[in-house]
Amino acid sequence: MEKKGIYIVTILLTLGLAACNQIDDDLSDCKTEPVKDFELNYELKLVTNMTTELQTQLNTVTEVEISDALKQHLTGVFRNFAHDVDLSFYDVANDSVRLHHESHIMDDHQSSYTLNLPMREYMHLASANIVDNSLVSMQLDDYCHTARLTQVEADSIDSHETGIFTARANMDVLGNVDQTFDVKLFMANAAAALVVDTTGVKYKSFRAYARGFATDFQLADSIYTYAENSPYVRANQIVLSDSLNQVAYCTVNFPSRNPKGWWMREKTDSLSAVANVSKTPRGFAVTRGEGEIIPEGDSDGETLWEYIVYVTLEDGSITKTTLEMKEPLLAGAMKIIKGRMDTKGIVKPTDMKVGVSVTLDWQSGMDFEEEL
């Protein structure tokens, strides 16, 4: 993936007795801690394939308008700075209880804050762009290993409204050395677009949903979790000129599962050195923007996520097309699926790797209760 936009937020932390008065603090031993200043640098890294995907999939003269419209629609998602940040510092022993918590509205490329904390070892969790996202909230964050971003629970939901960024970092604050901690935040959600050529087809309505995505993200372990029956994400229609004879829809959501055998090898700041090698368990998505994705193992070709389309024809009948994706949608990624509609309302994908199942004269209630 290409890298776009970097901004750094520098936080100066002054360690000392004043920490005892902070909200959410549990620093009973701070009276014995000496004063120590150090810097904490936040680097928001937008690592995405969006530009490449748009250029590759929508590269004809007639598709320029679609590409521009999708890019505009996702302006608030694939952004290179944060509106808000949430910062938590946890004990690494006992129950990993939160010792200090702060949240700030930034809306800028750089900001500085002063925190008062004692010298000790911390696990630090950070998230960005949650305030304006009504679909996702922080839950169970009083303790490090239960802290998670949780999506609203419903059979069908709207798309995420912002690009969410998260980070985790171990911080061992020492008293006899100058220290600077660099914390990198990476994108935790993704986008999927559907573009369909409707030339020569008469129909009354076109609706699209996507499903097969995570519902929660555990910050400390950097792991996505999935519901047994994943919710339908209502796709937003992209406004296009009538003369194009095209329709476009887009969802923003958490990533899909990975194929069996996929794992991620994380790297240190030195690109030649491997910092941590850990195989991703079955069903978990790769979450970090840095590192090398290793697609090992034999995939059984199962469907990982879907786009579901309902086309109401002029005679009132409804055709349901399910487009089945066997390639994962990773965090920070954008995927465009293209297709063409025939006179029966069936959407036929241009990519032969996309599976298709069709139900003609579909009746409401066969799959899930619609919310129109």
SULQUIQUI-V489154 format. One record per residue. N is the residue number from 1. RES is the residue in one small letter. SS is DSSP state (~ for helix, > for strand, _ for the rest). Layout:
N/RES/SS  N/RES/SS
This chain:
1/m/_  2/e/>  3/k/>  4/k/>  5/g/>  6/i/>  7/y/>  8/i/>  9/v/>  10/t/>  11/i/>  12/l/>  13/l/>  14/t/>  15/l/>  16/g/_  17/l/~  18/a/~  19/a/~  20/c/~  21/n/~  22/q/_  23/i/_  24/d/_  25/d/_  26/d/_  27/l/_  28/s/_  29/d/_  30/c/~  31/k/~  32/t/~  33/e/_  34/p/_  35/v/_  36/k/>  37/d/>  38/f/>  39/e/>  40/l/>  41/n/>  42/y/>  43/e/>  44/l/>  45/k/>  46/l/>  47/v/>  48/t/>  49/n/_  50/m/~  51/t/~  52/t/~  53/e/~  54/l/~  55/q/~  56/t/~  57/q/~  58/l/_  59/n/_  60/t/_  61/v/~  62/t/~  63/e/~  64/v/~  65/e/~  66/i/~  67/s/~  68/d/~  69/a/~  70/l/~  71/k/~  72/q/~  73/h/~  74/l/_  75/t/_  76/g/_  77/v/_  78/f/_  79/r/_  80/n/_  81/f/_  82/a/_  83/h/_  84/d/>  85/v/>  86/d/>  87/l/>  88/s/>  89/f/>  90/y/>  91/d/>  92/v/_  93/a/_  94/n/_  95/d/_  96/s/_  97/v/>  98/r/>  99/l/>  100/h/>  101/h/>  102/e/>  103/s/>  104/h/>  105/i/>  106/m/_  107/d/_  108/d/_  109/h/_  110/q/_  111/s/_  112/s/>  113/y/>  114/t/>  115/l/>  116/n/>  117/l/_  118/p/_  119/m/_  120/r/_  121/e/>  122/y/>  123/m/>  124/h/>  125/l/>  126/a/>  127/s/>  128/a/>  129/n/_  130/i/_  131/v/_  132/d/_  133/n/_  134/s/_  135/l/_  136/v/>  137/s/>  138/m/>  139/q/>  140/l/_  141/d/_  142/d/_  143/y/>  144/c/~  145/h/~  146/t/~  147/a/_  148/r/>  149/l/>  150/t/>  151/q/>  152/v/_  153/e/_  154/a/_  155/d/_  156/s/>  157/i/>  158/d/_  159/s/_  160/h/_  161/e/_  162/t/_  163/g/_  164/i/_  165/f/>  166/t/>  167/a/>  168/r/>  169/a/>  170/n/>  171/m/>  172/d/>  173/v/_  174/l/_  175/g/_  176/n/_  177/v/_  178/d/_  179/q/_  180/t/>  181/f/>  182/d/>  183/v/>  184/k/>  185/l/>  186/f/>  187/m/>  188/a/_  189/n/>  190/a/>  191/a/>  192/a/>  193/a/>  194/l/>  195/v/>  196/v/>  197/d/>  198/t/_  199/t/_  200/g/_  201/v/_  202/k/_  203/y/>  204/k/>  205/s/>  206/f/>  207/r/>  208/a/>  209/y/>  210/a/>  211/r/>  212/g/_  213/f/>  214/a/_  215/t/_  216/d/>  217/f/>  218/q/>  219/l/_  220/a/_  221/d/_  222/s/_  223/i/>  224/y/>  225/t/>  226/y/_  227/a/_  228/e/_  229/n/_  230/s/_  231/p/_  232/y/>  233/v/>  234/r/>  235/a/_  236/n/>  237/q/>  238/i/>  239/v/_  240/l/_  241/s/_  242/d/~  243/s/~  244/l/~  245/n/_  246/q/>  247/v/>  248/a/>  249/y/>  250/c/>  251/t/>  252/v/>  253/n/>  254/f/>  255/p/_  256/s/>  257/r/_  258/n/_  259/p/_  260/k/_  261/g/_  262/w/>  263/w/>  264/m/>  265/r/>  266/e/>  267/k/>  268/t/_  269/d/_  270/s/_  271/l/_  272/s/_  273/a/_  274/v/>  275/a/>  276/n/>  277/v/>  278/s/>  279/k/_  280/t/_  281/p/_  282/r/_  283/g/_  284/f/_  285/a/_  286/v/_  287/t/_  288/r/_  289/g/_  290/e/_  291/g/_  292/e/>  293/i/>  294/i/>  295/p/>  296/e/_  297/g/_  298/d/_  299/s/_  300/d/_  301/g/_  302/e/_  303/t/_  304/l/_  305/w/>  306/e/>  307/y/>  308/i/>  309/v/>  310/y/>  311/v/>  312/t/>  313/l/>  314/e/_  315/d/_  316/g/_  317/s/_  318/i/>  319/t/>  320/k/>  321/t/>  322/t/>  323/l/>  324/e/>  325/m/>  326/k/_  327/e/_  328/p/_  329/l/_  330/l/_  331/a/_  332/g/_  333/a/_  334/m/>  335/k/>  336/i/>  337/i/>  338/k/>  339/g/>  340/r/>  341/m/>  342/d/_  343/t/_  344/k/_  345/g/_  346/i/_  347/v/>  348/k/>  349/p/>  350/t/_  351/d/_  352/m/_  353/k/_  354/v/_  355/g/>  356/v/>  357/s/>  358/v/>  359/t/>  360/l/_  361/d/_  362/w/_  363/q/_  364/s/_  365/g/_  366/m/_  367/d/_  368/f/_  369/e/_  370/e/_  371/e/_  372/l/_
